[in-house]
Amino acid sequence: MKTYKLWLLAPLLFGLSGCGSDNNNNNNSNTPQFSDRTLRDLETAVGEKYRELGVPGLLVGLWVPGVGEWTQSYGVSDLDTQAPMRFDQHVRIGSVTKTYTVTLILQLHDDGLLNIHDPVSKYFSTDPASGKIMLEQAIPNADRITLRHMANLTSGIASYTADPDFQDQVFNNNQRQWQPLELVNIGIANTVAGCPYAPTACFEPGENWFYSNTNAVMLSLIVEHVTGKSYREVLHERILAPLGLQETDQPVDNTIPQPFAQGYTFQGRDDNVLQNATNWNPSWGFGVGDLTSDFEDLRIWGRAVGRGDLLKPETQALRQEQVSVGGHQPGVRAYAVGIGYNQGWWGHGGELPGYNSMTFYRPDIDAVMVVIANSDELEDGAHPAYFVGDVIIDIAARESPLLEVFDPDVPFINDPFSPED
């Protein structure tokens, strides 16, 4: 089988000047602004990082009430036409989708339709007469894995995206329409087999942490099971409509709403040739990475999910209970219930072939940061949005002592959504 290199093989420059566009929304004279020096430093440093990363385009924004706001666009949304990146363009948001899915689960918990501590065996079975969601194989530890374990990625269930046959299908048949249960069955089969493609994914429930995409697909199916409605219907009723998120949706096919930025990737190739992944079918990320959105909706959502606007206070507190990630202790860099934490910032990043985005929120100062790139991974597997986020916060910390907790040497949680992970 061909070996796929599912990351950017080398940073590229696209023949652009790298200068930021004048397309920004900082023109309200009544809005507090960062100092001229901070604004210059932000524009210079992010512009340099943009050129260094070699992504086609970037959208960046930082909002700190009472201190300042800054938004900027860089580069192009279309390499063929050289059209600039615009703030009203839609993109695929990858694993930021997980924050929506887990919020739905927590809302259903608040409403008594399920309990976050329910075992997964309550919802999945191999018995056709059970009235539960039908699987091909029984889930190991099904009586001990809870919905919370799945939401905070401590379930010990393998990620279907690590399966090489699945990867082969994604890259050689990128228009395939996947069914959610197909994805879950792949993940469970790999779990039963002892996680042969990612051995660290298998462990006793709650005893470790692994970024398995199977968890969120299962949670999405539970949303449908307990409500009797489609995931998309519940998403609109419980999140999008209440928050006025008119530019966010779950696609029903491979298209993105107009206007949109083209998305570019090296994933799935070993010849260092950039390909356009804009219209790859996202159904392989059902409820885990398939949503589309835009810059303003990500800002609104980042604040809402960080504040817990749609949850009871005690449920938001439960959501923010942290587990250790990558050797970092909770309180520095961690994961919680469907949301990441980094030195005071709560949020999530997302990546799938063609796009990388992040939205993070600081509740103590009501600050929001959004970064969108229309390309995904770098050669070493790192994601451009996180590099840019580090630069933005490091500079902004000079202006606001409240931001000085940020240590740029502690990276944002690497929470990729790609077939490799």
C-alpha positions as CSV (number, residue, x, y, z in Angstrom):
1,M,0.0,0.0,0.0
2,K,1.1,3.5,-0.7
3,T,2.4,5.3,2.4
4,Y,0.5,8.6,2.8
5,K,2.3,11.6,4.2
6,L,-0.5,13.3,6.0
7,W,1.1,16.6,6.8
8,L,2.7,19.5,4.9
9,L,5.9,18.2,3.4
10,A,7.5,21.6,3.2
11,P,6.5,25.2,3.8
12,L,5.9,27.0,0.6
13,L,5.9,30.7,-0.4
14,F,3.2,31.6,-2.9
15,G,4.8,34.6,-4.5
16,L,2.9,37.0,-2.3
17,S,4.1,40.1,-0.6
18,G,2.9,38.8,2.7
19,C,1.6,42.3,3.7
20,G,-1.6,42.4,5.6
21,S,-4.7,43.5,3.8
22,D,-6.5,46.7,4.8
23,N,-9.6,44.5,5.1
24,N,-10.1,44.8,8.9
25,N,-12.8,46.0,11.2
26,N,-11.0,48.2,13.7
27,N,-12.5,51.5,12.4
28,N,-14.9,52.3,15.3
29,S,-13.3,55.3,17.0
30,N,-15.3,54.5,20.2
31,T,-13.7,51.1,20.6
32,P,-10.5,51.0,22.8
33,Q,-7.5,50.2,20.8
34,F,-4.1,48.7,21.4
35,S,-1.2,51.2,21.3
36,D,0.3,52.1,18.0
37,R,3.4,50.2,19.0
38,T,1.4,47.0,19.7
39,L,-0.5,47.3,16.5
40,R,2.7,47.7,14.5
41,D,4.3,44.8,16.3
42,L,1.2,42.6,15.7
43,E,1.2,43.5,12.0
44,T,4.9,42.9,11.6
45,A,5.2,39.7,13.6
46,V,2.1,38.0,12.2
47,G,3.1,39.1,8.7
48,E,6.5,37.6,9.2
49,K,5.0,34.4,10.6
50,Y,2.6,34.2,7.7
51,R,5.5,34.4,5.2
52,E,7.5,31.9,7.2
53,L,4.6,29.4,7.3
54,G,3.8,29.7,3.6
55,V,0.1,29.2,3.9
56,P,-2.0,30.8,1.1
57,G,-4.1,33.0,3.4
58,L,-4.8,33.9,7.0
59,L,-7.5,35.7,9.0
60,V,-6.6,36.7,12.5
61,G,-8.4,38.5,15.3
62,L,-7.9,39.4,19.0
63,W,-10.6,41.2,21.1
64,V,-9.7,42.3,24.6
65,P,-12.6,44.5,26.0
66,G,-11.3,47.8,27.5
67,V,-7.8,47.2,26.0
68,G,-8.0,46.8,22.3
69,E,-9.2,45.0,19.2
70,W,-7.2,43.9,16.2
71,T,-8.2,42.0,13.1
72,Q,-6.2,41.4,9.9
73,S,-6.3,39.4,6.7
74,Y,-3.2,38.1,4.9
75,G,-2.7,36.5,1.5
76,V,-5.2,34.9,-0.9
77,S,-8.3,32.7,-0.7
78,D,-7.8,31.3,-4.2
79,L,-4.4,30.6,-5.7
80,D,-5.7,30.6,-9.2
81,T,-7.5,34.0,-9.1
82,Q,-5.4,35.5,-6.4
83,A,-8.6,36.8,-4.7
84,P,-7.8,38.0,-1.2
85,M,-8.8,36.3,2.0
86,R,-12.0,38.0,3.3
87,F,-13.7,37.9,6.7
88,D,-17.0,36.9,5.3
89,Q,-15.7,33.7,3.6
90,H,-16.7,30.3,4.9
91,V,-14.2,27.6,5.8
92,R,-14.3,24.1,7.1
93,I,-13.5,24.3,10.9
94,G,-12.4,20.7,11.5
95,S,-12.3,19.7,15.2
96,V,-13.8,22.9,16.4
97,T,-16.9,20.9,15.6
98,K,-16.3,18.8,18.7
99,T,-17.1,21.8,20.9
100,Y,-20.6,21.9,19.3
101,T,-21.1,18.2,19.7
102,V,-20.1,18.1,23.3
103,T,-22.2,21.2,24.1
104,L,-25.2,19.3,22.7
105,I,-24.4,16.4,25.0
106,L,-24.1,18.7,28.0
107,Q,-27.4,20.5,27.1
108,L,-29.2,17.1,26.9
109,H,-27.6,16.3,30.3
110,D,-29.0,19.6,31.7
111,D,-32.4,18.7,30.3
112,G,-32.4,15.2,31.8
113,L,-32.5,13.4,28.4
114,L,-29.2,11.7,29.3
115,N,-26.5,11.8,31.9
116,I,-22.9,12.6,31.2
117,H,-21.9,9.8,33.5
118,D,-24.0,7.2,31.6
119,P,-22.1,4.2,30.4
120,V,-21.8,3.8,26.6
121,S,-23.5,0.4,27.0
122,K,-26.8,2.3,27.6
123,Y,-26.7,3.6,24.0
124,F,-24.8,1.0,21.8
125,S,-25.4,-2.7,21.4
126,T,-24.9,-5.6,19.0
127,D,-28.4,-7.0,19.8
128,P,-31.0,-6.0,17.2
129,A,-33.7,-6.3,19.8
130,S,-32.1,-3.9,22.2
131,G,-33.5,-0.7,20.7
132,K,-30.0,0.8,20.9
133,I,-27.6,2.0,18.3
134,M,-26.5,-1.1,16.5
135,L,-22.8,-2.0,16.1
136,E,-21.0,-4.8,14.4
137,Q,-18.8,-5.6,17.4
138,A,-19.2,-5.1,21.1
139,I,-17.3,-2.2,22.6
140,P,-14.6,-3.3,25.1
141,N,-15.3,-1.9,28.6
142,A,-18.7,-0.7,27.4
143,D,-20.1,-0.8,31.0
144,R,-17.2,1.3,32.3
145,I,-16.7,3.9,29.6
146,T,-19.0,6.9,30.2
147,L,-20.1,9.7,27.9
148,R,-17.7,11.9,29.9
149,H,-14.8,9.6,29.1
150,M,-15.6,10.0,25.4
151,A,-16.0,13.8,25.7
152,N,-12.7,14.3,27.4
153,L,-10.9,11.7,25.3
154,T,-10.1,9.3,28.1
155,S,-12.3,6.4,26.9
156,G,-9.6,4.1,25.5
157,I,-11.5,3.7,22.2
158,A,-9.3,3.7,19.1
159,S,-9.5,6.4,16.5
160,Y,-11.0,5.3,13.1
161,T,-8.8,7.9,11.5
162,A,-5.7,5.9,12.3
163,D,-6.8,3.0,10.2
164,P,-4.7,2.7,7.0
165,D,-7.6,1.3,4.9
166,F,-9.8,4.2,6.0
167,Q,-7.0,6.6,5.0
168,D,-6.6,5.0,1.7
169,Q,-10.3,5.5,1.0
170,V,-10.3,9.1,2.1
171,F,-7.5,10.1,-0.2
172,N,-8.2,7.9,-3.2
173,N,-12.0,8.4,-3.1
174,N,-12.4,11.8,-1.6
175,Q,-16.0,12.1,-2.8
176,R,-17.2,9.0,-0.9
177,Q,-20.2,9.5,1.3
178,W,-19.5,7.9,4.7
179,Q,-22.1,6.8,7.1
180,P,-21.4,7.6,10.8
181,L,-21.8,4.0,11.9
182,E,-19.2,3.0,9.4
183,L,-16.7,5.3,11.2
184,V,-17.7,4.0,14.6
185,N,-17.4,0.3,13.5
186,I,-13.9,1.0,12.2
187,G,-12.9,2.5,15.5
188,I,-14.4,-0.3,17.6
189,A,-12.8,-3.0,15.4
190,N,-9.5,-1.4,16.0
191,T,-10.2,-1.2,19.7
192,V,-11.1,-4.9,19.8
193,A,-7.8,-5.6,17.9
194,G,-5.8,-3.8,20.5
195,C,-5.3,-0.5,18.6
196,P,-2.7,-1.9,16.2
197,Y,-2.2,1.4,14.3
198,A,-2.0,3.6,17.4
199,P,-1.2,1.4,20.4
200,T,-1.4,4.3,22.9
201,A,-5.1,4.7,22.1
202,C,-6.0,1.6,24.1
203,F,-6.1,1.8,27.9
204,E,-8.5,1.4,30.8
205,P,-11.3,4.0,30.9
206,G,-10.1,7.2,32.5
207,E,-6.5,6.0,32.9
208,N,-5.0,7.9,30.0
209,W,-5.7,10.4,27.2
210,F,-5.7,10.0,23.5
211,Y,-7.1,12.1,20.7
212,S,-9.5,9.6,19.2
213,N,-12.1,11.0,16.7
214,T,-14.3,7.9,17.2
215,N,-15.5,9.4,20.5
216,A,-17.2,12.5,19.0
217,V,-18.9,10.5,16.2
218,M,-20.4,8.2,18.9
219,L,-21.6,11.2,20.9
220,S,-23.2,12.7,17.8
221,L,-25.1,9.4,17.2
222,I,-26.3,9.6,20.9
223,V,-27.6,13.1,20.2
224,E,-29.7,11.7,17.4
225,H,-30.8,8.7,19.4
226,V,-32.1,10.5,22.4
227,T,-33.8,13.3,20.5
228,G,-35.2,11.4,17.6
229,K,-33.9,14.1,15.3
230,S,-30.9,14.5,13.0
231,Y,-27.7,16.0,14.4
232,R,-28.1,19.0,12.0
233,E,-31.7,19.7,13.3
234,V,-30.6,19.6,16.9
235,L,-27.5,21.7,16.2
236,H,-29.7,24.4,14.6
237,E,-32.4,24.3,17.4
238,R,-30.1,24.2,20.4
239,I,-27.0,26.2,19.3
240,L,-27.1,28.0,16.0
241,A,-30.5,29.7,16.3
242,P,-30.2,30.8,19.9
243,L,-26.8,32.4,19.2
244,G,-27.7,33.8,15.8
245,L,-24.9,31.8,14.1
246,Q,-26.3,32.1,10.6
247,E,-23.0,31.3,8.9
248,T,-22.4,28.0,10.6
249,D,-23.8,24.7,9.4
250,Q,-23.3,21.0,9.0
251,P,-23.0,20.3,5.2
252,V,-25.3,17.8,3.6
253,D,-22.8,17.3,0.7
254,N,-19.3,18.3,-0.3
255,T,-20.1,22.0,-0.9
256,I,-19.3,25.1,1.2
257,P,-21.7,28.1,1.4
258,Q,-20.8,31.1,-0.7
259,P,-18.6,33.0,-0.3
260,F,-15.8,30.6,0.7
261,A,-12.0,30.3,0.8
262,Q,-10.4,27.6,-1.2
263,G,-8.6,25.1,1.0
264,Y,-5.2,23.6,0.1
265,T,-3.3,20.5,1.4
266,F,-0.3,18.3,0.9
267,Q,-2.0,15.4,2.8
268,G,-2.4,12.2,0.9
269,R,0.5,12.8,-1.4
270,D,4.2,11.9,-1.3
271,D,5.3,14.1,-4.2
272,N,5.2,17.5,-2.5
273,V,2.4,18.7,-4.8
274,L,-0.2,21.0,-3.4
275,Q,-3.8,20.0,-4.1
276,N,-7.1,21.8,-3.7
277,A,-9.2,20.0,-1.0
278,T,-12.1,22.5,-0.9
279,N,-14.7,20.1,-2.2
280,W,-13.6,16.9,-0.6
281,N,-16.6,15.2,1.0
282,P,-16.4,15.9,4.8
283,S,-18.8,13.1,5.8
284,W,-15.9,11.2,7.2
285,G,-15.9,13.7,10.1
286,F,-19.5,13.4,11.1
287,G,-20.0,15.5,14.3
288,V,-16.3,15.6,14.8
289,G,-14.9,17.8,12.0
290,D,-17.5,18.5,9.3
291,L,-19.0,21.9,10.2
292,T,-18.4,25.0,8.1
293,S,-18.4,28.5,9.6
294,D,-16.8,32.0,9.2
295,F,-14.7,34.4,11.1
296,E,-17.4,36.3,12.9
297,D,-19.3,33.1,13.9
298,L,-16.1,31.7,15.3
299,R,-15.7,34.8,17.4
300,I,-19.2,34.6,18.7
301,W,-19.0,30.8,19.4
302,G,-15.6,31.0,21.0
303,R,-17.0,33.4,23.6
304,A,-20.2,31.5,24.1
305,V,-18.6,28.1,24.6
306,G,-15.9,29.6,26.8
307,R,-18.5,31.3,29.0
308,G,-20.9,28.4,29.0
309,D,-23.7,30.6,27.7
310,L,-25.9,27.6,26.8
311,L,-25.3,25.5,29.9
312,K,-26.2,25.5,33.5
313,P,-23.3,27.0,35.6
314,E,-22.6,23.7,37.3
315,T,-22.5,21.9,34.0
316,Q,-20.0,24.5,32.6
317,A,-17.9,23.9,35.8
318,L,-18.0,20.2,35.0
319,R,-17.0,20.9,31.4
320,Q,-13.9,22.7,32.6
321,E,-12.6,19.9,34.8
322,Q,-9.2,19.2,33.3
323,V,-7.2,16.1,32.5
324,S,-3.4,16.1,31.8
325,V,-2.2,16.2,28.2
326,G,1.2,15.6,26.8
327,G,3.1,15.7,30.2
328,H,1.6,19.1,31.1
329,Q,-0.2,19.4,34.4
330,P,-3.8,20.8,34.6
331,G,-3.7,24.5,35.1
332,V,-1.1,25.0,32.4
333,R,-2.1,23.0,29.3
334,A,-4.9,20.4,29.5
335,Y,-8.0,19.0,27.9
336,A,-11.4,19.0,29.5
337,V,-14.9,18.0,28.5
338,G,-14.8,18.7,24.7
339,I,-12.7,21.8,25.1
340,G,-9.0,22.6,25.4
341,Y,-7.2,24.7,28.0
342,N,-3.9,26.7,27.7
343,Q,-2.8,29.1,30.4
344,G,-6.1,30.7,31.0
345,W,-7.5,30.3,27.5
346,W,-10.4,27.9,26.8
347,G,-11.2,26.7,23.3
348,H,-10.4,24.4,20.4
349,G,-8.6,24.1,17.2
350,G,-9.6,22.3,14.1
351,E,-7.8,20.8,11.1
352,L,-8.7,18.8,8.1
353,P,-7.2,18.7,4.6
354,G,-7.3,22.3,3.4
355,Y,-8.1,24.2,6.5
356,N,-6.9,25.0,10.0
357,S,-8.7,27.2,12.5
358,M,-8.9,28.0,16.2
359,T,-11.1,30.0,18.6
360,F,-10.0,30.6,22.2
361,Y,-11.5,32.6,25.1
362,R,-10.1,34.1,28.3
363,P,-13.0,34.3,30.8
364,D,-11.2,36.5,33.3
365,I,-10.8,39.3,30.8
366,D,-13.6,38.4,28.3
367,A,-11.0,38.1,25.5
368,V,-11.4,36.2,22.3
369,M,-8.8,35.1,19.7
370,V,-9.6,33.6,16.3
371,V,-7.2,32.4,13.6
372,I,-8.1,30.8,10.3
373,A,-5.7,29.4,7.7
374,N,-6.8,28.0,4.3
375,S,-4.2,25.2,4.5
376,D,-3.5,22.7,7.2
377,E,-0.3,21.0,8.5
378,L,3.4,21.9,8.3
379,E,6.2,19.5,7.6
380,D,6.6,18.5,11.3
381,G,2.9,18.0,11.8
382,A,2.3,21.3,13.6
383,H,-0.6,23.6,12.6
384,P,-0.2,27.1,11.3
385,A,-3.1,28.6,13.3
386,Y,-1.3,27.7,16.6
387,F,1.9,29.3,15.6
388,V,0.0,32.5,14.7
389,G,-1.9,32.3,18.0
390,D,1.3,32.1,20.0
391,V,2.6,35.2,18.2
392,I,-0.5,37.2,18.8
393,I,-0.8,36.6,22.5
394,D,2.9,37.0,23.2
395,I,2.7,40.6,21.7
396,A,-0.6,41.5,23.2
397,A,0.7,40.5,26.7
398,R,3.0,43.6,26.5
399,E,0.0,45.8,26.6
400,S,-2.2,44.1,29.2
401,P,-0.7,42.7,32.4
402,L,-3.7,40.4,32.5
403,L,-2.3,38.6,29.5
404,E,1.2,38.1,30.9
405,V,0.4,34.6,32.2
406,F,0.9,33.4,28.6
407,D,4.1,31.5,28.0
408,P,4.8,31.1,24.3
409,D,7.0,28.1,25.0
410,V,3.9,26.1,26.0
411,P,2.2,25.4,22.7
412,F,-1.6,25.3,22.1
413,I,-3.0,21.8,22.3
414,N,-2.2,19.9,19.2
415,D,-5.7,18.6,18.4
416,P,-5.5,17.6,14.8
417,F,-8.3,16.3,12.8
418,S,-6.7,14.5,9.9
419,P,-6.9,10.9,8.8
420,E,-3.5,10.2,10.4
421,D,-4.6,11.1,13.9
